[in-house]
Amino acid sequence: MFHKLEIVIAFSIFGMLPLYLNLMPDAQVTHLVALRIILGSAILVSLLFINGRWRPMLRQVKREPKAALCCMVAAPLAMAAGLLSIWAYLNQQILAASLGQYLSPFVSVLLAVVLFRERLSPMQRLALIAAAIGLMLQFGNHSFSVLLALGIGALFALYGFLKKCAQTDTLTSLTLEHLAVLPLALGYWGYLHWQGQPGLISQECNLWLQLGFAPLILFALTLLNHGIQKVNFTTYGLMQFIDPSLQFLLGIWVFNELCPPEQLLGFVLIWGGLAAVIGSGLRNHHSDSAKLTQLS
């Protein structure tokens, strides 16, 4: 249950990001993403040296090149998904972003069944059917954002799939991921200076909010990368509904985006199916715990 809680906290952080980004509405999307990569890389490399993990990481990369490649290929996917999502948050497209991330669980579960050979329980199948109907109802009112939604959904699902395949420790996985795209972030920073622009820090936004964005995302990614190695990919896929659901609620209640009745019904169907899966999982967990207690 602890590893599932890690994933719940991670997706809750991602789901609440629109509130954080709303505090700096004039921030540049590319600046924020580049700054996150640079500061995140600095934090991770520092942790490697402090813990004496630099040499073991290099040995692990030589011993398991496929795992290292999975982490490095996942990096540009995470960067692209982040760019699209942050752009959506800062441009009053929160519901569109949430729709895209509603697609991500379906792709993740499909990958789990086809590639990891995981089997769906009857309750999980029912949840997916209900969520699929709910998603179609929501897309009916946001046809203009289909491409944005498809892009965000596919990128996040493929990122999770590659990190699941990597099977490396969390610090190594995140370090390789950040270092893979660090040259792009540094190159963009250099380009800004060459153009005579002030750099990645915006003068119109609070300095500490901009600097705090990187460790916040890094904390969420740490929880996600650690938890994903300990749960099956179907469970991970279903838990992805937490992120867009929080964004959906924020879009309606906080940012006053319009929500037709059909879209609200779709949301109820998605969460109804997910609640059924969670309830079933908790009953099975308590049942297993009771059996273990009786045996002992």
Salt bridges, closest charged atoms under 4 A:
GLU6 OE1 - HIS3 ND1 3.36
GLU6 OE1 - HIS226 ND1 2.88
ASP169 OD1 - ARG53 NH2 2.85
GLU177 OE1 - LYS163 NZ 2.57
